[in-house]
Amino acid sequence: MAQTTETTARTPAGQPLRTPRIHRAWFVAAVTFVTIIGAAAFASLPGLLIEPLHEELHWSRGTIGFAVSVNLALYGLTAPFAAALMDRFGIRRVVAVALTIISVGSLLTVWMTAAWQLVLYWGVLVGLGSGSMALAFAATVTNRWFVARRGLVTGILTAAGASGQLIFLPLLSWLVEHHGWRPAAVTVALAALAVVPFVWLLLRDHPADVRLAPYGGEYADKPVPVPGAARRAITVLLKAARTGPFWLLAGSFAICGASTNGLVRTHFVPSAHDHGMPVTAAAGLLAVIGVFDVLGTVASGWFTDRFSPRRLLAVYYALRGVSLLFLPMLFAPSVHPPMLFFIVFYGLDWVATVPPTIALCREHYGEDSAIVFGWVLASHQVGAAVVAFAAGVARDVFGTYDVVWYASGALCAAAALMALVISRPRSEAVSPAGA
């Protein structure tokens, strides 16, 4: 993957720049990967908190689901502003502040005694911090540091979240099972805080900061910081909202969020527990999803560099919908082969949708693509938030999650159709990869 030949570019002063044999962009991508892993601990915890909070504090699952939905919604709604803030103040500053906010919000939950505190600490603070660590972070790093291999790098950085889930979920489930939910919340806080010095010392905002061209591209001066980050985010949204592809991408990605973060990540563990499966076993299955998510997302990035992202999205959503329709029949007190097949199958498809979605944003919206993707991601999280709350209410009302699994499968079929009808830009040349 490393660049094996040296290329020469010139600064405005006329001094030649030689790109090293292993391009600095790969080190920046590695730092970004580790940073996302460190921040991913927060995403592993909500599904583990539902039953302990319900039993200890006697809050309904709908109430707990509402706090999670606030977290997911703010995660998404913050993302486009975070992308603009990274343009204005730099990646390092925004990410360091975001990690600190995540740490503070998670730590404060240890002392909460009322449901509104869960909404404030986990919903608002962790939601705002995690939104600034959202996939817009990965998109911004990829757009600045890479011209070649963007699909592959996007897949790798997207997989970092799954890697974090793989690392933290078994540990957090063990802590919840043996020591209660508070030590798990402290662990999340410390994990986010530990990454801050790593980000500050090793991450760089732009290739020009180290006098390099982006990987596979030509040298360019670092852009002058653009004031009015919030205004720019809104302006980009209004411009993109006048185009059809934006609504198709946002709608399909909302369904993506509803069927992953909103449903499986939040409610898989309590749903499995309803059928007699131990919490640690159910959490272990989610961790296995994380293993195959890494493989599926990296492979999706590779596919995105070579095949039509529209067709890839349609296939991903269709397969996901079919698997969700079968899931209610697979729950049992113990893990059995059909459930393992679902876990592997679903894991490969978990966030495989991200690389082709980012590619379509880049294809249609160019320099604004990171911010546009931030808004598309906002729709992803709003969809997740709605289902996180609705699934909790459905469980309180019907005593089962089955209806939500079936509805989610049907929505994925709709997302597959939406992906197929996304048009190509008029100026795009017809090529095998874009066919």
Phi, psi and chi 1 to 4 in degrees:
 res  aa     phi    psi   chi1   chi2   chi3   chi4
   1 MET       -  -25.5  -69.1 -172.0  -60.0      -
   2 ALA   -70.3  151.6      -      -      -      -
   3 GLN   -74.3  126.3 -168.3  169.3   -4.0      -
   4 THR  -101.7   -7.3   56.8      -      -      -
   5 THR  -122.3  148.9   58.8      -      -      -
   6 GLU   -84.6  138.7  -64.0 -173.3  -11.0      -
   7 THR  -118.1  154.3   58.7      -      -      -
   8 THR  -116.2  131.7  -58.5      -      -      -
   9 ALA  -131.7  167.7      -      -      -      -
  10 ARG  -125.4  139.0  -67.7 -175.3  178.3  -86.3
  11 THR   -78.0  169.7   66.7      -      -      -
  12 PRO   -56.7  -27.8  -27.3   35.2      -      -
  13 ALA   -80.2   -3.5      -      -      -      -
  14 GLY    86.7    8.2      -      -      -      -
  15 GLN   -82.1  127.5  -63.2  176.2  -16.7      -
  16 PRO   -69.6  145.3   26.1  -33.7      -      -
  17 LEU  -115.9  131.8  -65.4  174.4      -      -
  18 ARG  -110.7  124.4  -67.8 -164.7  178.2  -82.9
  19 THR   -76.0  126.3  -58.7      -      -      -
  20 PRO   -63.9  164.9   21.7  -31.5      -      -
  21 ARG   -58.7  -41.9 -173.5  167.4  -64.1  -84.5
  22 ILE  -104.8  111.1  -60.5  178.4      -      -
  23 HIS   -65.9  141.8 -163.3  -74.0      -      -
  24 ARG   -58.6  -25.1  178.7   67.0  175.7  -93.2
  25 ALA   -57.9  -33.8      -      -      -      -
  26 TRP   -69.8  -32.4  -66.0  108.8      -      -
  27 PHE   -70.1  -39.4  -67.5  103.6      -      -
  28 VAL   -62.5  -42.3  171.8      -      -      -
  29 ALA   -62.2  -37.9      -      -      -      -
  30 ALA   -65.4  -42.6      -      -      -      -
  31 VAL   -62.4  -43.2  172.2      -      -      -
  32 THR   -61.4  -42.0  -56.6      -      -      -
  33 PHE   -59.2  -48.5 -174.6   88.8      -      -
  34 VAL   -65.6  -37.4  173.5      -      -      -
  35 THR   -62.6  -44.8  -57.4      -      -      -
  36 ILE   -65.2  -36.5  -64.9  173.2      -      -
  37 ILE   -60.5  -46.6  -73.6  177.8      -      -
  38 GLY   -62.0  -34.7      -      -      -      -
  39 ALA   -82.3  -12.4      -      -      -      -
  40 ALA   -75.0  -12.4      -      -      -      -
  41 ALA   -58.5  -35.7      -      -      -      -
  42 PHE   -61.6  -33.2   76.2   89.1      -      -
  43 ALA   -74.4  -17.6      -      -      -      -
  44 SER   -82.7  -16.1  -56.7      -      -      -
  45 LEU   -88.6  -37.0 -162.1   54.4      -      -
  46 PRO   -53.2  -45.1  -27.6   35.8      -      -
  47 GLY   -64.3  -24.7      -      -      -      -
  48 LEU   -83.3  -16.4  -57.7  176.6      -      -
  49 LEU   -89.0  -20.6  -69.5 -180.0      -      -
  50 ILE   -58.9  -53.5  -67.8  177.6      -      -
  51 GLU   -68.4  -46.0  -69.1  -58.3  -38.5      -
  52 PRO   -60.1  -41.8  -25.9   35.0      -      -
  53 LEU   -68.8  -37.4  -68.1  177.2      -      -
  54 HIS   -62.4  -42.0  175.2   70.2      -      -
  55 GLU   -76.3  -41.2  -66.9  174.3    4.4      -
  56 GLU   -80.6  -44.7  177.8 -179.2  -28.0      -
  57 LEU  -105.3   -3.7  -60.2  173.3      -      -
  58 HIS    62.3   32.5  -52.1  -67.0      -      -
  59 TRP   -86.4  144.0  -61.9  -21.9      -      -
  60 SER   -69.8  158.3   70.8      -      -      -
  61 ARG   -65.0  -31.1  -65.7  175.0  179.8   83.6
  62 GLY   -64.6  -39.6      -      -      -      -
  63 THR   -65.1  -45.9  -62.5      -      -      -
  64 ILE   -65.0  -40.7  -59.6  168.1      -      -
  65 GLY   -62.1  -32.1      -      -      -      -
  66 PHE   -65.6  -43.0  175.2   72.3      -      -
  67 ALA   -61.4  -41.7      -      -      -      -
  68 VAL   -64.7  -37.3  175.8      -      -      -
  69 SER   -66.7  -37.3   73.0      -      -      -
  70 VAL   -62.3  -43.6  171.4      -      -      -
  71 ASN   -57.4  -49.1  174.3  -70.8      -      -
  72 LEU   -66.2  -40.0  -67.1  170.9      -      -
  73 ALA   -65.7  -46.0      -      -      -      -
  74 LEU   -67.4  -34.3  -73.5  177.4      -      -
  75 TYR   -53.1  -46.3  176.1  101.2      -      -
  76 GLY   -76.7  -42.8      -      -      -      -
  77 LEU   -71.1  -22.7  -66.4  172.6      -      -
  78 THR   -78.6  -27.8  -56.5      -      -      -
  79 ALA   -54.9  -48.6      -      -      -      -
  80 PRO   -64.7  -34.2   20.2  -31.8      -      -
  81 PHE   -71.3  -34.2  -64.2   98.0      -      -
  82 ALA   -63.4  -41.3      -      -      -      -
  83 ALA   -61.4  -41.4      -      -      -      -
  84 ALA   -68.5  -38.7      -      -      -      -
  85 LEU   -64.6  -34.9  -73.6  171.5      -      -
  86 MET   -64.3  -36.2  -72.9  176.7 -170.8      -
  87 ASP   -65.9  -35.5  -74.3  -16.1      -      -
  88 ARG   -83.3  -46.2  175.9   67.4  178.5   86.9
  89 PHE  -111.5   -8.5  -62.2  106.1      -      -
  90 GLY    99.9  149.7      -      -      -      -
  91 ILE   -64.4  -44.7  -62.6  172.7      -      -
  92 ARG   -58.6  -47.4  -73.9 -162.9  -56.7  170.4
  93 ARG   -64.2  -46.5  -67.7  178.2 -178.9  176.3
  94 VAL   -63.6  -44.8  173.3      -      -      -
  95 VAL   -68.0  -40.1  172.0      -      -      -
  96 ALA   -62.5  -43.7      -      -      -      -
  97 VAL   -64.9  -41.3  170.6      -      -      -
  98 ALA   -61.9  -44.1      -      -      -      -
  99 LEU   -63.4  -36.9  -71.8  167.4      -      -
 100 THR   -65.7  -41.6  -56.8      -      -      -
 101 ILE   -64.0  -41.7  -67.4  173.7      -      -
 102 ILE   -58.0  -45.9  -69.0  172.1      -      -
 103 SER   -62.5  -45.0 -179.1      -      -      -
 104 VAL   -64.3  -45.9  170.2      -      -      -
 105 GLY   -62.1  -42.7      -      -      -      -
 106 SER   -67.3  -40.1 -177.9      -      -      -
 107 LEU   -66.2  -37.0 -168.7   60.4      -      -
 108 LEU   -65.6  -25.0  -73.3  173.6      -      -
 109 THR   -63.8  -20.6   60.4      -      -      -
 110 VAL   -60.0  -31.9  171.9      -      -      -
 111 TRP  -102.9    9.9  -65.0  -76.9      -      -
 112 MET   -75.6  147.1   66.3 -176.0  177.7      -
 113 THR  -130.8   -7.7   56.2      -      -      -
 114 ALA  -130.4  153.7      -      -      -      -
 115 ALA   -63.5  -33.5      -      -      -      -
 116 TRP   -63.4  -28.5   67.2  -95.1      -      -
 117 GLN   -69.4  -37.2  -66.5  170.0  -30.5      -
 118 LEU   -61.7  -42.0  177.8   63.3      -      -
 119 VAL   -62.9  -42.7  174.8      -      -      -
 120 LEU   -70.0  -50.8  175.5   60.7      -      -
 121 TYR   -74.8  -55.3  -59.4  153.4      -      -
 122 TRP   -81.3  -39.9 -168.4  -96.9      -      -
 123 GLY   -71.8  -55.2      -      -      -      -
 124 VAL   -83.1  -57.4  176.0      -      -      -
 125 LEU   -66.1  -53.1  -69.0 -179.1      -      -
 126 VAL   -65.7  -34.3  176.0      -      -      -
 127 GLY   -62.8  -45.6      -      -      -      -
 128 LEU   -65.4  -44.6  -70.9  173.1      -      -
 129 GLY   -64.7  -45.2      -      -      -      -
 130 SER   -68.7  -29.4   58.9      -      -      -
 131 GLY   -62.7  -34.9      -      -      -      -
 132 SER   -75.8  -13.3  -59.7      -      -      -
 133 MET  -104.2   16.5  -76.7  -67.5  -57.2      -
 134 ALA   -72.1 -174.6      -      -      -      -
 135 LEU   -64.4  -15.0  -69.5  171.7      -      -
 136 ALA   -61.3  -29.9      -      -      -      -
 137 PHE   -60.6  -50.3  172.8   38.2      -      -
 138 ALA   -63.3  -40.0      -      -      -      -
 139 ALA   -65.2  -39.3      -      -      -      -
 140 THR   -66.2  -45.8  -59.5      -      -      -
 141 VAL   -61.0  -44.4  169.1      -      -      -
 142 THR   -63.4  -44.8  -55.9      -      -      -
 143 ASN   -64.7  -35.5  -74.1  -10.9      -      -
 144 ARG   -80.4  -38.9  -70.3 -172.9 -177.5 -175.4
 145 TRP  -100.5  -13.4  -79.0   89.9      -      -
 146 PHE  -130.7  137.9  -68.5   86.2      -      -
 147 VAL  -110.9  -49.6  173.8      -      -      -
 148 ALA   -84.6  156.9      -      -      -      -
 149 ARG    62.6   24.7  -52.8  -67.7 -173.2 -175.5
 150 ARG   -63.8  -40.5  -82.0  178.6  169.9  172.0
 151 GLY   -62.3  -44.4      -      -      -      -
 152 LEU   -63.2  -46.0  176.2   62.7      -      -
 153 VAL   -65.1  -40.0  174.4      -      -      -
 154 THR   -59.3  -43.0  -61.0      -      -      -
 155 GLY   -62.9  -42.0      -      -      -      -
 156 ILE   -64.8  -46.1  -67.1  172.0      -      -
 157 LEU   -69.3  -34.7  -64.7 -177.1      -      -
 158 THR   -64.4  -37.6  -58.2      -      -      -
 159 ALA   -68.1  -16.4      -      -      -      -
 160 ALA   -59.9  -37.0      -      -      -      -
 161 GLY   -62.3  -40.3      -      -      -      -
 162 ALA   -67.6  -36.2      -      -      -      -
 163 SER   -63.3  -40.2  -60.1      -      -      -
 164 GLY   -62.1  -40.3      -      -      -      -
 165 GLN   -62.1  -42.5  175.9  177.5  -53.8      -
 166 LEU   -59.9  -41.2  168.2   64.7      -      -
 167 ILE   -73.1  -44.9  -67.1  169.5      -      -
 168 PHE   -91.0  -31.8  -73.6  105.2      -      -
 169 LEU   -60.5  -47.8 -166.9   53.3      -      -
 170 PRO   -61.1  -40.7  -23.2   34.5      -      -
 171 LEU   -63.7  -46.4  170.7   62.8      -      -
 172 LEU   -66.2  -38.9  -65.9  176.2      -      -
 173 SER   -65.8  -37.3   64.2      -      -      -
 174 TRP   -65.5  -41.9 -178.0   85.2      -      -
 175 LEU   -62.8  -44.9  -73.5  172.2      -      -
 176 VAL   -62.4  -41.9  170.3      -      -      -
 177 GLU   -68.0  -38.0 -173.2   80.1    7.8      -
 178 HIS  -105.4  -24.1  -66.7   88.7      -      -
 179 HIS  -129.1   -0.4  -59.7  -75.4      -      -
 180 GLY    94.5  173.6      -      -      -      -
 181 TRP   -79.8  -21.3   60.5  -89.6      -      -
 182 ARG   -66.1  -46.8  -72.3  178.8  177.7   84.3
 183 PRO   -58.7  -32.1  -25.8   36.0      -      -
 184 ALA   -66.5  -40.4      -      -      -      -
 185 ALA   -64.7  -39.2      -      -      -      -
 186 VAL   -64.2  -39.3  172.3      -      -      -
 187 THR   -60.4  -43.5  -59.6      -      -      -
 188 VAL   -60.3  -43.7  170.0      -      -      -
 189 ALA   -62.1  -44.5      -      -      -      -
 190 LEU   -68.8  -35.9  -66.9  178.5      -      -
 191 ALA   -62.8  -44.0      -      -      -      -
 192 ALA   -65.6  -41.9      -      -      -      -
 193 LEU   -67.9  -33.6 -164.4   60.6      -      -
 194 ALA   -65.7  -23.9      -      -      -      -
 195 VAL   -82.4  -18.8 -177.0      -      -      -
 196 VAL   -56.4  -52.9  173.4      -      -      -
 197 PRO   -63.5  -32.1   19.6  -31.5      -      -
 198 PHE   -60.0  -44.6 -172.1   72.9      -      -
 199 VAL   -65.1  -46.5  168.4      -      -      -
 200 TRP   -66.1  -36.1 -167.0 -103.4      -      -
 201 LEU   -85.2  -31.2  -66.8  174.4      -      -
 202 LEU  -112.9  -24.2  -60.9  177.7      -      -
 203 LEU   -81.1  142.6 -166.5   62.9      -      -
 204 ARG  -123.5  144.3  -68.7  -64.6  178.8  -93.1
 205 ASP   -75.4  -35.1  -68.9  -28.4      -      -
 206 HIS  -152.1  147.2 -165.0  -82.6      -      -
 207 PRO   -55.4  -33.2  -25.0   33.3      -      -
 208 ALA   -64.7  -21.5      -      -      -      -
 209 ASP   -62.6  -27.7  -70.8  -20.5      -      -
 210 VAL  -117.3   21.7  -72.2      -      -      -
 211 ARG    57.2   47.8  -59.5  175.5   63.0 -112.2
 212 LEU  -129.2  156.2  -70.9  175.0      -      -
 213 ALA   -82.2  154.1      -      -      -      -
 214 PRO   -63.4  157.3   21.9  -31.7      -      -
 215 TYR   -60.9  121.2  180.0   83.1      -      -
 216 GLY    79.8   10.3      -      -      -      -
 217 GLY  -131.1 -173.0      -      -      -      -
 218 GLU   -99.0  151.6  -61.6  -67.0  -30.7      -
 219 TYR   -64.0  139.5  178.2   85.1      -      -
 220 ALA  -143.8  145.2      -      -      -      -
 221 ASP   -64.1  153.7  -69.9  -28.1      -      -
 222 LYS   -66.5  128.6 -175.9  176.3 -179.0  178.1
 223 PRO   -61.4  147.0  -19.7   31.5      -      -
 224 VAL   -67.9  134.3  177.2      -      -      -
 225 PRO   -53.8  135.0  -25.5   34.6      -      -
 226 VAL   -95.8  118.6 -179.7      -      -      -
 227 PRO   -71.3  164.8   26.6  -33.4      -      -
 228 GLY    73.4   53.1      -      -      -      -
 229 ALA   -60.6  -43.0      -      -      -      -
 230 ALA   -65.5  -42.1      -      -      -      -
 231 ARG   -63.0  -39.8 -177.3  172.6   62.6 -107.4
 232 ARG   -64.7  -40.8 -176.2 -175.8  175.0 -156.4
 233 ALA   -60.9  -42.0      -      -      -      -
 234 ILE   -68.4  -41.7  -63.6  -63.7      -      -
 235 THR   -61.2  -44.3  -59.2      -      -      -
 236 VAL   -62.7  -40.7  169.4      -      -      -
 237 LEU   -60.9  -47.6  169.9   63.9      -      -
 238 LEU   -62.7  -37.5  -65.8  175.9      -      -
 239 LYS   -68.3  -45.8 -178.9  179.1  177.2 -177.9
 240 ALA   -68.1  -33.2      -      -      -      -
 241 ALA   -66.5  -13.0      -      -      -      -
 242 ARG   -86.0    3.6  -68.3 -165.0  -69.3  -92.8
 243 THR  -115.5  145.5   65.6      -      -      -
 244 GLY   -65.7  -42.6      -      -      -      -
 245 PRO   -57.1  -32.8  -29.1   36.8      -      -
 246 PHE   -60.3  -46.0  172.8   80.3      -      -
 247 TRP   -69.8  -33.8  -67.9  107.0      -      -
 248 LEU   -69.2  -40.3  -68.0  168.7      -      -
 249 LEU   -66.9  -43.5  -73.3  167.4      -      -
 250 ALA   -66.0  -41.1      -      -      -      -
 251 GLY   -66.8  -44.8      -      -      -      -
 252 SER   -68.2  -35.5   59.4      -      -      -
 253 PHE   -74.4  -27.5 -139.9   42.3      -      -
 254 ALA   -62.7  -40.9      -      -      -      -
 255 ILE   -67.6  -35.8  -65.6  171.4      -      -
 256 CYS   -58.6  -47.2  178.4      -      -      -
 257 GLY   -65.4  -39.4      -      -      -      -
 258 ALA   -61.6  -38.6      -      -      -      -
 259 SER   -87.9   -8.7   57.4      -      -      -
 260 THR  -115.2  -83.4   53.0      -      -      -
 261 ASN   -61.3  -41.3  -68.0   -6.6      -      -
 262 GLY   -70.9  -38.3      -      -      -      -
 263 LEU  -105.6  -63.6 -172.4   54.2      -      -
 264 VAL   -68.8  -50.7  174.3      -      -      -
 265 ARG   -64.0  -36.4  176.8  170.5  -79.1  169.9
 266 THR   -87.2  -38.7  -54.9      -      -      -
 267 HIS  -117.1   -0.6  -66.9  -76.1      -      -
 268 PHE   -63.7  -46.4  178.5   85.5      -      -
 269 VAL   -62.1  -52.1  171.5      -      -      -
 270 PRO   -64.4  -31.0   16.9  -28.7      -      -
 271 SER   -66.7  -43.8 -176.4      -      -      -
 272 ALA   -64.5  -37.6      -      -      -      -
 273 HIS   -64.7  -33.2 -171.6   61.3      -      -
 274 ASP   -58.7  -29.1  -77.2  -12.6      -      -
 275 HIS   -95.0   12.8  -69.7   78.5      -      -
 276 GLY    93.9    2.7      -      -      -      -
 277 MET   -79.8  132.6 -175.9  179.0  -68.3      -
 278 PRO   -59.3  148.5  -21.7   32.4      -      -
 279 VAL   -59.5  -41.9  169.9      -      -      -
 280 THR   -63.1  -36.2   51.5      -      -      -
 281 ALA   -68.7  -43.4      -      -      -      -
 282 ALA   -64.7  -41.0      -      -      -      -
 283 ALA   -65.1  -35.4      -      -      -      -
 284 GLY   -62.6  -37.0      -      -      -      -
 285 LEU   -64.5  -40.3  -70.8  176.1      -      -
 286 LEU   -63.1  -37.1  -84.2 -174.2      -      -
 287 ALA   -64.6  -37.3      -      -      -      -
 288 VAL   -64.8  -37.2  174.0      -      -      -
 289 ILE   -54.8  -40.6  -75.5  180.0      -      -
 290 GLY   -61.9  -37.0      -      -      -      -
 291 VAL   -60.8  -51.8  175.0      -      -      -
 292 PHE   -76.6  -21.4  -70.8   94.5      -      -
 293 ASP   -61.7  -41.1 -178.1   14.5      -      -
 294 VAL   -59.0  -48.5  173.4      -      -      -
 295 LEU   -62.7  -45.9  -60.8  175.5      -      -
 296 GLY   -65.5  -38.8      -      -      -      -
 297 THR   -73.7  -42.0  -52.7      -      -      -
 298 VAL   -62.7  -42.5  172.7      -      -      -
 299 ALA   -62.5  -38.6      -      -      -      -
 300 SER   -63.5  -38.7  178.6      -      -      -
 301 GLY   -61.3  -41.7      -      -      -      -
 302 TRP   -64.1  -44.3 -172.5   86.0      -      -
 303 PHE   -61.9  -37.7  -70.7  142.7      -      -
 304 THR   -64.9  -30.4  -59.1      -      -      -
 305 ASP   -71.5  -12.0  -74.7  -27.1      -      -
 306 ARG  -124.5  -22.8  -69.7  159.6  175.1   78.5
 307 PHE  -128.1  169.2  -57.8  104.9      -      -
 308 SER   -63.0  120.5  165.6      -      -      -
 309 PRO   -64.0  -27.2   20.2  -30.7      -      -
 310 ARG   -64.4  -47.8  -61.7  160.4 -173.1   78.8
 311 ARG   -67.9  -36.4  -66.7  178.7 -178.9  175.7
 312 LEU   -60.5  -45.9  -70.9  175.6      -      -
 313 LEU   -60.6  -43.2  -78.2  178.6      -      -
 314 ALA   -60.8  -42.9      -      -      -      -
 315 VAL   -65.6  -44.5  170.5      -      -      -
 316 TYR   -60.3  -47.6  -63.9  157.3      -      -
 317 TYR   -67.2  -39.8  -75.0  126.7      -      -
 318 ALA   -62.7  -45.4      -      -      -      -
 319 LEU   -65.4  -38.1  -66.9  176.5      -      -
 320 ARG   -63.3  -43.7 -179.9 -176.1  -59.3  177.6
 321 GLY   -60.9  -42.3      -      -      -      -
 322 VAL   -62.2  -43.6  170.5      -      -      -
 323 SER   -64.6  -38.0   66.8      -      -      -
 324 LEU   -67.6  -31.5  -72.5  172.0      -      -
 325 LEU   -64.8  -29.3  -68.5  175.1      -      -
 326 PHE   -88.2  -17.7  -77.6   97.1      -      -
 327 LEU   -57.9  -44.4 -179.5   58.1      -      -
 328 PRO   -57.2  -26.3  -25.7   35.5      -      -
 329 MET   -81.1   -8.1  -63.8  177.2  -79.7      -
 330 LEU   -99.3  -15.3  -57.6  179.6      -      -
 331 PHE   -66.2  138.7  -76.4  118.6      -      -
 332 ALA  -158.4  166.7      -      -      -      -
 333 PRO   -62.7  -24.9  -23.9   34.9      -      -
 334 SER  -128.3  164.1   60.4      -      -      -
 335 VAL   -80.1  130.5  178.8      -      -      -
 336 HIS  -131.5  165.9   51.8   90.5      -      -
 337 PRO   -55.0  -44.0  -29.4   36.8      -      -
 338 PRO   -59.6  -36.6  -26.3   36.4      -      -
 339 MET   -66.7  -40.7  174.4   59.8   82.0      -
 340 LEU   -62.3  -37.9  -72.4  175.6      -      -
 341 PHE   -62.2  -43.2  178.8   79.9      -      -
 342 PHE   -60.0  -45.0  167.7   83.7      -      -
 343 ILE   -60.4  -45.2  -67.7  -62.5      -      -
 344 VAL   -64.7  -47.1  172.2      -      -      -
 345 PHE   -62.0  -47.5 -172.9   86.2      -      -
 346 TYR   -69.1  -35.7 -161.9   83.0      -      -
 347 GLY   -61.9  -41.6      -      -      -      -
 348 LEU   -61.7  -25.3  -69.1  171.2      -      -
 349 ASP  -103.1   -3.5 -168.1   49.7      -      -
 350 TRP   -52.1  -64.1  178.4  -89.2      -      -
 351 VAL  -122.4   28.1  -73.9      -      -      -
 352 ALA   -61.5  -17.6      -      -      -      -
 353 THR   -71.5  -18.2   54.9      -      -      -
 354 VAL   -69.2  -51.1  172.8      -      -      -
 355 PRO   -56.3  -46.1  -27.8   37.9      -      -
 356 PRO   -68.3  -30.1   17.6  -28.8      -      -
 357 THR   -67.1  -44.6  -60.2      -      -      -
 358 ILE   -62.9  -39.2  -68.8  178.4      -      -
 359 ALA   -62.0  -40.4      -      -      -      -
 360 LEU   -69.3  -36.4  -72.1  171.3      -      -
 361 CYS   -62.4  -43.9  -73.0      -      -      -
 362 ARG   -65.1  -38.8 -172.0 -179.2  -60.5  121.0
 363 GLU   -64.5  -38.8  178.7 -178.5  -63.0      -
 364 HIS   -92.9  -27.4  -77.0  -87.1      -      -
 365 TYR  -125.0    4.2  -55.8  106.4      -      -
 366 GLY    52.4 -123.0      -      -      -      -
 367 GLU   -64.2  -24.0  -67.4  -62.0  -38.6      -
 368 ASP   -88.2    5.4  -68.5  -29.3      -      -
 369 SER   -63.2  -34.8   61.7      -      -      -
 370 ALA   -64.9  -41.0      -      -      -      -
 371 ILE   -71.8  -40.4  -63.0  177.3      -      -
 372 VAL   -60.6  -43.3  172.0      -      -      -
 373 PHE   -63.4  -32.9  178.1   69.9      -      -
 374 GLY   -58.1  -41.7      -      -      -      -
 375 TRP   -70.9  -37.4  -74.5  112.0      -      -
 376 VAL   -63.0  -40.5  171.8      -      -      -
 377 LEU   -63.7  -35.2  178.2   62.3      -      -
 378 ALA   -58.6  -41.3      -      -      -      -
 379 SER   -65.0  -37.1   71.5      -      -      -
 380 HIS   -56.3  -46.0  179.4  -78.4      -      -
 381 GLN   -76.9  -31.4  -65.2  -54.0  111.8      -
 382 VAL   -65.0  -42.3  169.2      -      -      -
 383 GLY   -60.8  -41.0      -      -      -      -
 384 ALA   -64.0  -41.3      -      -      -      -
 385 ALA   -63.5  -43.9      -      -      -      -
 386 VAL   -60.0  -45.6  170.3      -      -      -
 387 VAL   -74.8  -34.2  170.2      -      -      -
 388 ALA   -58.4  -42.3      -      -      -      -
 389 PHE   -74.6  -47.3  174.0   61.5      -      -
 390 ALA   -63.3  -37.7      -      -      -      -
 391 ALA   -66.3  -38.9      -      -      -      -
 392 GLY   -63.5  -42.0      -      -      -      -
 393 VAL   -65.6  -42.1  172.6      -      -      -
 394 ALA   -60.7  -39.6      -      -      -      -
 395 ARG   -65.0  -39.3  172.4   61.0  178.2   78.7
 396 ASP   -65.5  -38.4  -71.8  -27.3      -      -
 397 VAL   -81.9  -48.0  172.7      -      -      -
 398 PHE   -96.7  -13.8  -59.5  110.5      -      -
 399 GLY    75.4   10.5      -      -      -      -
 400 THR  -155.5  157.5  177.9      -      -      -
 401 TYR   -95.8   -1.9  -75.1  103.1      -      -
 402 ASP   -53.2  -45.5  -72.8    0.2      -      -
 403 VAL   -60.7  -32.5   65.5      -      -      -
 404 VAL   -72.7  -37.4 -171.9      -      -      -
 405 TRP   -62.3  -44.2  -61.7  115.8      -      -
 406 TYR   -64.9  -43.2  -64.8  134.9      -      -
 407 ALA   -63.1  -38.3      -      -      -      -
 408 SER   -65.6  -39.4 -176.2      -      -      -
 409 GLY   -60.8  -41.3      -      -      -      -
 410 ALA   -65.9  -38.7      -      -      -      -
 411 LEU   -63.5  -36.6  -75.2  173.6      -      -
 412 CYS   -63.6  -33.3  -72.8      -      -      -
 413 ALA   -63.8  -39.4      -      -      -      -
 414 ALA   -64.5  -39.7      -      -      -      -
 415 ALA   -63.2  -36.8      -      -      -      -
 416 ALA   -61.8  -42.0      -      -      -      -
 417 LEU   -66.1  -39.5  -66.1  176.2      -      -
 418 MET   -62.0  -41.0  -65.6  167.5   71.4      -
 419 ALA   -63.4  -37.6      -      -      -      -
 420 LEU   -66.1  -27.2  -75.8  175.5      -      -
 421 VAL   -97.0    6.0  -61.3      -      -      -
 422 ILE   -67.1  125.5  -64.0  174.3      -      -
 423 SER   -79.7  166.5   63.1      -      -      -
 424 ARG   -96.2  150.0  -73.7 -179.2  -65.2  174.8
 425 PRO   -57.7  145.0  -22.4   32.3      -      -
 426 ARG   -62.7  -30.8  -65.8  178.4 -178.6  177.5
 427 SER   -84.4   -4.8   58.8      -      -      -
 428 GLU   -73.7  130.1 -177.8 -175.7  -89.0      -
 429 ALA   -75.1  144.1      -      -      -      -
 430 VAL   -75.5  128.2  176.9      -      -      -
 431 SER  -144.6  164.1   64.9      -      -      -
 432 PRO   -57.8  -37.9  -26.2   34.5      -      -
 433 ALA   -70.8  -26.3      -      -      -      -
 434 GLY  -101.7    4.3      -      -      -      -
 435 ALA   -69.6      -      -      -      -      -
